[in-house]
Amino acid sequence: MFKKIFLTFLFLMGFLFSNSLADEGMWLLDQIGKLPIDSLKAKGLKLNPEEIYNPKGGGLSDAIVQLGASASFVSPEGLIITNHHVAFGAVQRQSTPEHNYLENGFYAKTKEEEIPAIGYNAYVLKSFEIVTPKVLGVVNDKMSNLERYKAIEKASKKIIKECEKGEDTRCRLAGMYGGKEYYLYTYFKIRDIRLVFAPPRAIGDYGGEIDNWMWPRHAGDFSILRAYVSKDGKSAEYSKDNVPYNSKTFLRVSSAGVKEGDFVMLIGFPGTTRRYESSFSVDEMVNYDYPKDIRTRKEIIAILEKASAEDSSVALRLSSKLKGLYNYLKKNQGMLDGFKKSGLLQQKIENEKLLTKFLNENPDLKAKYGQVLPELENLYQENKKYQDKDFLMGWMSYQCEFLDFASTIYKWSLEKEKKDSEREMGYQHRDTLDTREGLRDAQVNLVPLADEQLLLYFLKKATQLPSDQKIQAVEKIFQGKEGQDKNKILGDLVSNLYKNTRLGSVEDRLKMYDMTNKELVKLDDPFINFAKDLEKDREELRTRNKTFSGALNRLRPKLIQAYLEWKKGTSYPDANGTIRFNYGEVKGYIPRDAVIYKPITTLRGVMEKNTGEEPFDAPKELQEVYQKKDFGSYLDKSLGDVPVDFLSTNDITNGNSGSAVMNGKGELVGLAFDGNYEAMTSDYEFDTKITRAIVVDIRYVLFLLDKVYHANGLLKELTIR
């Protein structure tokens, strides 16, 4: 039994700490030169490390853009390609029942016809540096967890302030390996993004939620936008006088395509992975967070679907929110299924037992790391005392837009009274423009009636919290009303909030945002008053989160270092929204007994799925081209058809959507847009046998632009090899 556990441990830890990591690894750009380049060249890489990332500029990574998720420049005139589902909000916010670009697609034949991508900004990475001494130099072992958090926060503010000069520059400090190292990233922020091309929903989201996270897949998940700046090259809000951004580095497009076994590499901005988590964290996710999250999403979806069914214009405005809810609903359910199948939690527990045994056998290491696991266990046990309240408050603020408006505006009124360096992060001078844009742009999709129903739902949930986790602002509602019907009291309260608030108006929201705290309170707006009452609960939540984060910042690096002492090798940090490089190959997989998934789907598969009804309602124009067999140069002779999507062994997660998938020459061959259901737990562990990225083949993109939608202007702008 011990031998079996020991081998399992080596197998799992070999993924994280190994000098030859197969295709796993979300590598930092400055780690590329440390990878086994000769081995990669044998697989098909034709470039040297500095051609992928060059700190002096000009490497492929300079073409990669952060756009909510991942995207890439594909022309010298700021043309950006990403996924349809990444640009979904931009398309949806410009859609009306009369001009439904979401349903019918959009194509601007000229630059003058391009329309604003409301709420979108592009971040172009200019440089990064390691600043670990500046951050960790301000902490010591005598500090409490909260003191540690505040010291790092203070240092972070100073570093970022020194980095940011002008509205064009945006800097971000990112902790690696749980806080062992710190990187400072400097971006050029582009605020004028415009929509150029989006396929109809029945192509970009073909298969909808039925096919989401599944293989075989047949979605043309791509859209094209353009970045604009002022005539002097500075970042600026939308203006007809702006000019396309000069993207000196951009990706060339390969029309040669890929086949099974081909080497592919990927650069993008993966969101969050948890591969170094303790068993206590995994236990919390498996037995609390994911099950509660799934139940909550289902109940919220039911409320929003009901509102959508009653009004087509409401359905359009709620479509973006629903898409996000459905996406993570399926992912989180897949997580639970995957945890059950893999037994990851038990494996984590066994690994930690073996680690403890190893430390006990090495006194020096035990002195350094012996208390890490017990302290983590105590930390997560303490966190359970408030988990119901914290979960509900997080969801309530996130989903209820009017409450978010009120809480944001009220908190700003408090923070503006402080020196900028003493304010909460997110409420400093640097955040003013983003906050104003958020308050303004939210109007496009605002549905007060649905929002009212959501707030009532959450407040009713709040009445069911354990007695020691009550939200005081909610309890205050019932003071002096003992014995009365709580549901009626809440119904009357919520009705009054929405009926008498001024927050539904953009102009009033922005005026309120500019007010002092005294001026704001004097308004006697019911929503602002409720936000004021809720602020005490919110501040308690912030303090708990800071204390928890301070503890993790102290303990996680030690846990990772303890594993490094046990299993020597090269490691990569968990994903945290920073740019990463990854490599792999085009490859299928075996999901279960007697089932083999080939790595490439074709246009024939689109037609085989077509039922004429959503979500398998292939557009007539696509069907006509297929019937004529007018495939031109996009026909893959080995497939006898037009390729649509393909699988690769690249290591991805949420945030990688839209990531450029390139061949060994650095040419664009596809856009990553999903992962496979069987490997949902890849955020926690990478299994080379089944973990796959789902990629839209760039040949399908070119085929659609050329043969189906005749976007000749776009094709001429691309550099196609």
C-alpha positions in Angstrom: 0.0 0.0 0.0 2.8 2.4 0.9 4.6 1.7 -2.3 1.4 2.5 -4.3 1.0 5.8 -2.4 4.6 6.6 -2.9 4.5 6.0 -6.6 1.4 8.1 -6.9 3.1 10.9 -5.0 6.1 10.8 -7.4 3.8 10.7 -10.4 1.8 13.8 -9.3 4.8 15.8 -8.0 6.7 15.0 -11.2 4.2 17.1 -13.1 5.0 20.2 -11.0 8.7 19.8 -10.4 10.4 18.2 -13.4 13.0 19.2 -15.9 11.1 17.6 -18.8 7.4 18.5 -18.3 5.8 17.0 -21.4 3.3 19.6 -22.5 2.3 20.8 -19.0 3.3 24.2 -17.8 2.2 27.8 -17.9 5.6 29.3 -18.2 6.6 32.9 -17.5 8.2 34.6 -20.5 11.6 34.8 -18.8 11.5 31.1 -18.2 11.3 30.2 -22.0 15.1 30.2 -22.4 15.3 27.7 -19.5 13.1 25.2 -21.3 14.5 22.2 -23.2 14.7 24.1 -26.5 16.6 21.4 -28.3 13.9 19.0 -27.5 11.2 21.4 -28.6 13.1 22.0 -31.9 13.1 18.2 -32.4 9.3 18.4 -32.0 8.9 21.2 -34.6 9.9 24.5 -33.1 11.7 26.6 -35.7 12.4 29.7 -33.5 15.0 30.6 -30.9 13.8 31.7 -27.5 14.4 35.4 -28.2 12.2 35.2 -31.2 9.3 34.2 -28.9 10.1 36.7 -26.1 12.8 39.4 -26.4 13.0 41.9 -23.5 14.3 44.4 -26.1 11.1 44.0 -28.1 10.1 42.3 -31.4 9.3 38.8 -30.1 6.0 37.1 -30.8 4.8 37.9 -27.3 4.6 41.6 -28.3 1.7 40.7 -30.5 -0.3 39.2 -27.6 -3.0 41.4 -26.1 -5.1 41.2 -22.9 -8.7 42.0 -23.8 -10.7 40.7 -20.8 -9.2 37.3 -21.9 -6.5 36.8 -24.6 -6.2 38.2 -28.1 -3.6 39.0 -30.7 -2.6 41.7 -33.2 -2.8 40.4 -36.7 -2.0 43.5 -38.7 0.1 46.6 -38.3 -3.1 48.7 -38.1 -4.2 47.5 -34.7 -6.4 44.6 -36.0 -7.1 42.2 -33.1 -8.4 38.6 -33.3 -10.0 36.8 -30.3 -12.9 34.4 -29.6 -16.5 35.2 -30.3 -17.3 34.5 -26.7 -14.6 37.0 -25.6 -16.1 39.7 -27.8 -19.6 38.6 -26.9 -20.3 41.6 -24.7 -19.1 44.0 -27.3 -21.5 42.5 -29.9 -24.4 42.2 -27.5 -24.1 45.7 -26.2 -24.5 47.1 -29.7 -27.4 44.8 -30.5 -31.1 45.7 -30.5 -34.1 43.7 -31.6 -34.0 45.7 -34.9 -30.2 45.3 -35.4 -29.4 42.0 -33.7 -25.6 41.7 -34.4 -25.5 38.9 -31.9 -27.9 36.8 -33.9 -27.0 37.9 -37.4 -23.3 38.9 -37.2 -21.5 42.1 -38.0 -19.0 43.2 -40.6 -17.6 46.7 -41.1 -16.4 46.8 -44.7 -14.6 50.1 -44.0 -12.9 51.6 -40.9 -15.6 54.2 -40.8 -18.2 51.5 -40.3 -16.5 50.0 -37.2 -18.5 50.5 -34.0 -17.4 50.9 -30.4 -16.8 47.8 -28.3 -18.5 49.2 -25.2 -16.7 48.3 -22.0 -13.6 46.9 -23.7 -10.0 48.0 -23.1 -6.8 46.4 -24.6 -3.6 46.0 -22.5 -0.4 45.8 -24.5 2.5 44.5 -22.4 5.5 46.9 -22.6 7.8 45.4 -20.0 8.1 43.4 -16.8 10.6 43.1 -14.0 11.2 41.1 -10.8 10.6 43.4 -7.7 10.6 40.7 -4.9 13.0 42.6 -2.6 10.9 45.8 -2.8 7.8 43.8 -1.7 9.1 41.2 0.8 11.6 43.6 2.3 8.8 45.3 4.2 7.7 42.2 6.1 9.1 40.2 9.0 8.1 37.1 11.0 6.9 39.1 14.0 4.0 40.6 12.0 0.5 39.4 12.4 -1.2 38.1 9.2 -3.2 41.3 8.9 -0.1 43.4 9.5 1.7 41.4 6.8 -1.1 42.0 4.3 -1.1 45.7 5.0 2.6 46.1 4.7 2.7 44.3 1.3 -0.3 46.4 0.2 1.4 49.6 1.2 4.6 48.6 -0.7 2.5 47.6 -3.7 0.8 51.0 -3.9 4.2 52.7 -3.8 5.7 50.5 -6.5 2.6 50.9 -8.8 2.5 54.7 -8.3 6.2 55.0 -9.3 5.5 52.8 -12.3 2.4 54.5 -13.6 2.9 57.8 -15.4 -0.1 59.2 -17.2 -3.4 57.5 -18.2 -1.7 55.5 -20.9 0.3 53.4 -18.5 -1.2 50.7 -16.3 0.9 48.6 -14.0 0.2 45.4 -12.1 2.1 43.7 -9.3 1.7 39.9 -9.4 2.7 37.4 -6.8 4.3 34.1 -8.0 4.5 30.8 -6.2 2.0 31.9 -3.6 4.0 35.1 -2.8 7.6 33.8 -3.0 8.4 36.2 -5.9 6.8 39.3 -7.3 6.7 40.6 -10.9 5.8 44.1 -11.9 4.1 44.3 -15.3 3.8 47.5 -17.3 1.0 47.8 -20.0 -0.1 50.4 -22.5 -3.8 50.7 -22.0 -5.9 51.3 -25.2 -9.4 52.6 -24.4 -10.9 52.9 -27.9 -11.6 49.4 -29.2 -14.0 48.8 -32.1 -15.9 45.9 -33.5 -14.9 44.9 -37.0 -16.3 41.4 -37.6 -18.4 39.0 -35.7 -19.9 35.8 -37.1 -23.6 35.0 -36.4 -24.3 33.3 -33.1 -25.1 30.1 -35.1 -21.4 30.0 -36.1 -19.6 31.7 -33.2 -21.6 29.8 -30.6 -22.6 26.8 -32.6 -23.8 24.1 -30.2 -24.4 26.5 -27.4 -24.4 25.1 -23.9 -25.0 21.6 -25.1 -21.5 21.5 -26.7 -19.8 23.8 -24.2 -16.7 22.1 -22.8 -17.4 19.1 -25.0 -15.7 17.3 -27.9 -16.3 16.9 -30.8 -16.8 20.6 -31.3 -17.9 22.6 -34.3 -17.9 26.3 -33.3 -16.4 29.1 -35.3 -15.5 30.9 -32.1 -13.7 34.0 -33.4 -14.3 37.8 -33.7 -12.2 40.6 -35.0 -11.7 44.1 -33.4 -9.4 47.0 -33.9 -7.5 49.2 -31.5 -7.5 53.0 -31.9 -5.5 55.8 -30.3 -5.3 59.6 -30.6 -3.3 61.1 -33.5 -0.3 61.5 -31.3 -0.3 57.8 -30.3 -1.8 58.3 -26.9 -4.6 56.3 -25.3 -8.0 58.1 -25.7 -11.7 57.5 -25.4 -13.7 56.8 -28.6 -13.4 59.7 -31.1 -13.9 59.8 -34.9 -10.5 61.6 -35.0 -8.7 58.6 -33.5 -6.4 56.5 -35.7 -5.6 52.8 -35.7 -2.9 51.7 -33.2 0.4 51.0 -34.8 1.0 47.4 -33.8 4.6 47.0 -34.9 4.6 43.3 -34.0 1.7 41.2 -35.3 1.1 37.6 -36.1 1.2 36.2 -39.6 -1.5 33.7 -40.5 -0.8 30.2 -41.8 -3.1 28.8 -44.4 -1.2 25.5 -44.4 -3.0 24.3 -41.3 -2.1 21.5 -38.9 -2.3 17.8 -38.8 -2.2 15.2 -36.0 1.2 15.2 -34.2 2.2 18.8 -35.3 4.0 21.0 -32.7 2.0 24.0 -31.6 2.7 26.7 -29.0 0.4 29.2 -27.3 0.8 32.6 -25.6 -2.0 34.1 -23.6 -3.3 35.2 -20.2 -4.5 32.2 -18.2 -6.7 33.3 -15.3 -6.3 31.0 -12.2 -5.0 27.6 -11.5 -4.6 25.9 -8.1 -1.9 23.2 -8.7 0.0 24.0 -5.5 -3.1 24.1 -3.2 -3.1 22.2 0.1 -5.6 19.5 0.8 -7.5 21.9 3.1 -8.1 24.3 0.2 -9.2 21.4 -2.1 -11.5 20.1 0.6 -13.2 23.5 0.9 -13.7 23.6 -2.8 -15.0 20.1 -3.2 -17.3 19.9 -0.2 -18.5 23.6 0.0 -17.6 26.1 -2.7 -18.4 24.1 -5.8 -21.7 22.5 -4.6 -23.0 25.8 -3.2 -21.9 27.7 -6.3 -23.7 25.2 -8.5 -26.9 25.5 -6.6 -26.8 29.3 -6.5 -26.1 29.6 -10.2 -29.1 27.3 -11.1 -31.4 29.4 -9.0 -30.1 32.7 -10.4 -30.4 31.4 -14.0 -34.0 30.4 -13.3 -34.8 34.0 -12.3 -33.1 35.5 -15.3 -34.5 33.0 -17.8 -38.0 33.8 -16.6 -37.4 37.5 -17.1 -35.9 36.8 -20.5 -38.9 34.7 -21.6 -41.3 37.6 -21.0 -39.5 40.2 -23.2 -37.2 39.8 -26.2 -35.3 43.0 -25.5 -34.8 41.9 -21.9 -33.5 38.6 -23.2 -31.0 40.4 -25.3 -29.7 42.5 -22.4 -29.5 39.5 -20.1 -27.8 37.2 -22.6 -24.2 38.1 -21.7 -24.8 37.6 -17.9 -26.6 34.3 -18.6 -23.8 33.1 -20.8 -21.3 33.7 -18.1 -23.5 31.9 -15.5 -24.0 28.9 -17.7 -20.3 28.7 -18.6 -19.1 28.3 -15.1 -22.1 26.2 -14.1 -21.0 23.5 -16.5 -17.3 24.0 -15.6 -17.9 23.7 -11.8 -20.1 20.7 -12.3 -17.3 19.2 -14.3 -14.9 20.0 -11.5 -17.0 18.0 -9.0 -17.3 15.1 -11.4 -13.6 15.2 -12.0 -12.7 15.3 -8.4 -14.9 12.3 -7.7 -13.4 10.4 -10.6 -9.7 11.2 -9.9 -9.8 11.1 -6.1 -7.7 14.3 -6.1 -8.6 15.2 -2.5 -7.4 11.9 -1.1 -4.3 12.0 -3.2 -3.5 15.5 -1.8 -4.0 14.1 1.7 -1.7 11.2 1.1 0.9 13.5 -0.5 0.9 15.7 2.5 1.4 12.6 4.8 4.4 11.7 2.8 5.7 15.2 2.8 5.4 15.3 6.6 7.3 12.0 6.9 10.1 13.4 4.7 10.3 16.6 6.8 10.3 14.6 10.1 13.3 12.6 8.7 15.2 15.9 8.1 15.5 18.0 11.3 16.7 21.1 9.5 13.8 21.0 7.0 11.3 20.2 9.8 12.4 23.3 11.7 11.7 25.4 8.6 8.5 23.8 7.2 7.2 21.4 9.8 4.4 23.7 11.0 3.2 24.8 7.6 0.5 22.1 7.1 -0.9 22.4 10.7 -1.1 26.1 10.4 -2.9 25.8 7.0 -5.3 23.4 8.6 -6.1 25.8 11.4 -6.5 28.7 8.9 -9.1 26.9 6.9 -10.9 25.7 9.9 -11.2 29.3 11.2 -12.4 30.4 7.7 -15.4 28.0 7.9 -16.9 30.1 10.8 -18.0 32.8 8.3 -18.2 30.9 5.0 -22.0 31.1 4.6 -22.1 34.8 5.2 -19.1 35.6 3.1 -20.3 33.4 0.2 -23.7 35.2 0.2 -22.3 38.7 0.5 -19.9 38.1 -2.4 -22.6 36.8 -4.7 -25.1 39.5 -3.7 -22.7 42.3 -4.5 -21.5 40.6 -7.7 -24.9 39.8 -9.2 -27.1 42.8 -8.0 -26.1 45.8 -10.1 -28.0 48.5 -8.2 -26.5 47.3 -5.0 -23.1 47.3 -6.6 -23.7 50.9 -7.8 -24.7 52.0 -4.3 -21.9 50.2 -2.5 -19.3 51.4 -4.9 -20.4 55.0 -4.8 -20.7 55.0 -1.0 -17.3 53.4 -0.5 -15.8 55.9 -2.9 -17.3 58.8 -0.8 -15.5 57.4 2.2 -12.2 56.7 0.5 -12.0 60.1 -1.2 -11.6 61.7 2.3 -8.3 59.9 2.7 -4.9 60.5 1.2 -4.5 58.6 -2.0 -1.8 56.3 -0.5 -4.0 55.4 2.4 -7.1 54.4 0.4 -8.2 50.9 -0.3 -6.8 49.4 -3.5 -9.4 49.9 -6.2 -10.4 53.3 -4.8 -7.4 55.4 -5.7 -6.9 58.2 -8.2 -5.7 55.6 -10.8 -9.1 53.8 -10.5 -11.3 56.9 -11.1 -11.5 56.5 -14.9 -12.3 52.8 -14.8 -15.0 53.3 -12.2 -16.7 56.1 -14.1 -16.6 54.0 -17.3 -18.1 51.0 -15.3 -20.9 53.1 -13.9 -21.7 54.5 -17.3 -21.4 51.4 -19.5 -23.5 49.3 -17.1 -26.6 51.1 -18.4 -26.6 49.2 -21.7 -27.6 45.9 -20.1 -29.4 47.3 -17.0 -32.7 45.4 -16.4 -34.1 46.9 -13.1 -37.0 44.4 -12.8 -34.6 41.4 -13.0 -32.1 43.1 -10.7 -34.9 43.6 -8.2 -35.8 40.0 -8.3 -32.2 39.0 -7.7 -31.8 41.3 -4.7 -35.0 39.9 -3.1 -33.7 36.4 -3.7 -30.4 37.1 -1.9 -32.1 39.0 1.0 -34.4 36.0 1.6 -31.3 33.8 1.6 -29.7 36.2 4.2 -32.6 35.5 6.6 -31.6 31.8 6.5 -28.0 32.3 7.6 -26.9 30.7 10.9 -27.4 32.9 13.9 -23.7 33.6 14.3 -23.3 34.7 10.6 -26.1 37.2 10.2 -25.7 40.2 8.0 -26.4 43.1 10.4 -27.7 45.4 7.7 -30.4 42.8 6.8 -31.2 42.1 10.5 -31.8 45.9 11.0 -34.7 45.7 8.4 -36.7 43.6 10.9 -36.1 45.6 14.0 -39.4 46.7 15.6 -41.3 44.3 13.3 -41.1 41.1 15.3 -43.9 38.7 14.5 -44.6 40.2 11.0 -44.1 38.3 7.8 -40.5 38.6 6.9 -41.0 37.9 3.2 -43.6 40.8 3.0 -41.2 43.1 4.8 -38.4 42.3 2.4 -40.7 42.6 -0.6 -41.9 46.0 0.5 -38.3 47.1 1.2 -36.9 46.0 -2.2 -39.8 47.5 -4.0 -39.1 50.9 -2.3 -35.4 50.7 -3.0 -35.9 50.4 -6.8 -38.9 52.7 -7.0 -37.3 55.6 -5.2 -33.6 55.4 -6.0 -31.9 57.6 -8.5 -29.3 55.0 -9.4 -31.1 53.9 -12.5 -30.0 57.0 -14.3 -26.4 57.3 -15.7 -26.4 61.0 -15.1 -27.5 60.7 -11.5 -25.0 57.8 -10.8 -22.1 59.9 -12.0 -23.3 62.9 -10.0 -23.5 60.8 -6.9 -20.1 59.4 -7.6 -18.7 62.9 -7.6 -20.3 63.9 -4.3 -18.7 64.0 -0.8 -19.9 61.6 1.8 -22.0 64.3 3.5 -23.6 65.3 0.2 -24.3 61.7 -0.6 -26.0 60.9 2.7 -28.0 64.1 2.5 -29.7 62.8 -0.6 -31.5 60.3 1.5 -31.5 57.8 -1.5 -32.9 54.5 -0.1 -30.2 52.4 -1.9 -27.4 54.6 -0.7 -28.8 54.3 2.8 -28.9 50.5 2.5 -25.3 50.5 1.2 -24.3 52.7 4.2 -25.8 50.2 6.6 -24.2 47.3 4.7 -20.7 48.9 4.8 -20.0 47.6 8.3 -20.6 44.1 7.1 -18.5 44.7 4.0 -15.6 46.1 6.0 -15.6 43.1 8.3 -15.5 40.9 5.2 -12.6 42.9 3.8 -10.7 42.5 7.0 -11.2 38.8 7.2 -10.1 38.4 3.5 -7.0 40.5 4.2 -6.1 38.5 7.3 -6.6 35.2 5.3 -4.6 36.5 2.4 -1.8 37.6 4.7 -1.6 34.1 6.2 -1.6 32.4 2.8 1.1 34.8 1.6 3.2 33.6 4.5 2.4 29.9 4.3 2.0 29.0 0.7 5.6 29.9 -0.4 6.9 27.6 2.4 4.7 24.7 1.3 5.9 25.0 -2.3 9.5 25.3 -1.1 9.1 22.2 1.1 7.9 20.3 -2.0 10.9 21.6 -4.0 13.2 20.3 -1.3 11.5 16.9 -1.6 11.4 16.8 -5.4 14.1 18.8 -7.1 13.4 20.4 -10.5 12.1 23.3 -12.5 8.6 24.6 -11.7 6.2 27.2 -13.0 3.9 29.4 -11.0 0.2 29.0 -10.9 -1.8 31.1 -13.4 -2.7 34.5 -12.1 -3.8 36.5 -15.2 -0.2 37.2 -16.3 1.1 36.4 -19.8 2.3 32.8 -20.2 3.9 30.5 -22.8 3.0 26.9 -23.4 3.7 24.2 -26.0 2.1 21.0 -27.1 1.0 19.0 -30.1 -2.2 18.3 -32.1 -3.5 15.2 -30.5 -6.8 13.4 -29.8 -7.6 11.4 -26.7 -9.5 8.4 -25.2 -12.2 9.7 -22.8 -13.4 6.2 -21.7 -13.3 2.6 -22.7 -13.7 1.8 -26.4 -14.1 5.5 -27.3 -11.4 7.4 -29.4 -11.7 11.1 -30.2 -9.9 12.2 -33.3 -8.2 15.6 -33.1 -9.8 17.5 -35.9 -13.5 18.1 -36.8 -14.8 19.2 -40.2 -17.5 21.1 -41.9 -19.3 17.9 -42.5 -19.7 17.5 -38.8 -21.4 21.0 -38.6 -23.9 19.8 -41.1 -24.4 16.4 -39.4 -25.3 18.3 -36.2 -27.6 20.8 -38.0 -31.2 20.4 -36.9 -32.4 23.9 -38.0 -33.1 24.7 -34.4 -31.0 26.6 -31.9 -28.3 25.8 -30.9 -27.7 23.6 -34.0 -29.0 25.9 -36.6 -26.3 26.4 -39.2 -26.8 29.6 -41.2 -28.3 29.2 -44.7 -25.3 30.9 -46.3 -23.0 28.3 -44.7 -25.2 25.5 -45.9 -25.3 26.8 -49.4 -21.5 27.0 -49.7 -21.3 23.5 -48.3 -23.8 22.1 -50.8 -21.9 23.7 -53.6 -18.6 22.3 -52.2 -17.0 25.6 -52.9 -14.1 25.0 -50.6 -11.3 26.4 -52.7 -7.9 26.3 -51.1 -9.4 25.6 -47.6 -10.0 22.0 -48.4 -7.7 19.8 -46.4 -7.0 16.9 -48.8 -6.1 14.5 -46.0 -9.5 15.2 -44.4 -11.4 15.6 -47.6 -13.2 18.6 -46.0 -12.8 22.0 -44.5 -11.3 21.7 -40.9 -13.3 23.4 -38.2 -11.8 22.8 -34.7 -8.8 20.8 -33.4 -7.5 19.5 -30.1 -4.0 20.1 -28.7 -2.2 19.2 -25.6 -1.6 22.8 -24.6 -2.0 23.7 -21.0 -4.8 26.3 -20.7 -7.6 27.5 -18.3 -10.1 30.3 -18.2 -8.5 33.5 -19.4 -6.7 31.6 -22.2 -9.8 32.1 -24.4 -8.7 33.8 -27.6 -5.0 32.7 -27.1 -3.0 32.5 -30.2 -2.1 28.9 -31.1 1.0 29.0 -33.4 3.0 26.5 -35.4 6.7 26.1 -35.0 7.4 29.1 -37.2 5.3 31.4 -35.0 2.4 31.6 -37.5 -1.2 31.7 -36.3 -2.9 28.3 -36.8 -5.8 28.7 -34.4 -7.4 30.3 -31.3 -7.9 28.4 -28.1 -11.5 28.7 -26.9 -12.3 25.8 -24.5 -11.1 22.8 -22.6 -12.6 19.3 -22.5 -15.1 18.2 -19.9 -13.2 15.1 -18.9 -10.2 17.3 -17.8 -12.0 20.0 -15.9 -9.8 19.4 -12.9 -6.8 20.5 -14.9 -6.8 23.7 -12.8 -5.6 21.4 -10.0 -3.7 18.7 -11.9 -2.6 18.2 -15.5 -3.2 14.7 -16.9 -1.3 14.3 -20.2 -3.6 11.5 -21.2 -6.8 13.5 -21.3 -6.2 17.2 -20.8 -6.8 19.0 -24.1 -7.3 22.5 -25.4 -10.1 23.0 -28.0 -9.0 25.3 -30.8 -10.8 26.9 -33.7 -8.8 26.2 -36.8 -7.6 29.4 -38.5 -8.4 27.8 -41.9 -12.1 27.7 -40.9 -11.8 31.4 -39.9 -10.3 32.2 -43.3 -12.9 30.0 -45.1 -15.8 31.9 -43.4 -14.3 35.3 -44.1 -13.7 34.4 -47.8 -16.2 31.9 -49.1 -19.2 32.6 -46.8 -19.1 36.3 -45.8 -16.8 37.7 -48.5 -14.9 39.9 -46.1 -12.3 40.7 -48.7 -11.0 43.8 -47.0 -10.1 41.8 -43.9 -8.4 39.1 -45.9 -6.3 41.7 -47.7 -5.2 43.2 -44.4 -4.1 39.9 -43.0 -0.6 38.5 -43.9 -1.4 35.0 -45.0 1.3 32.4 -45.6 
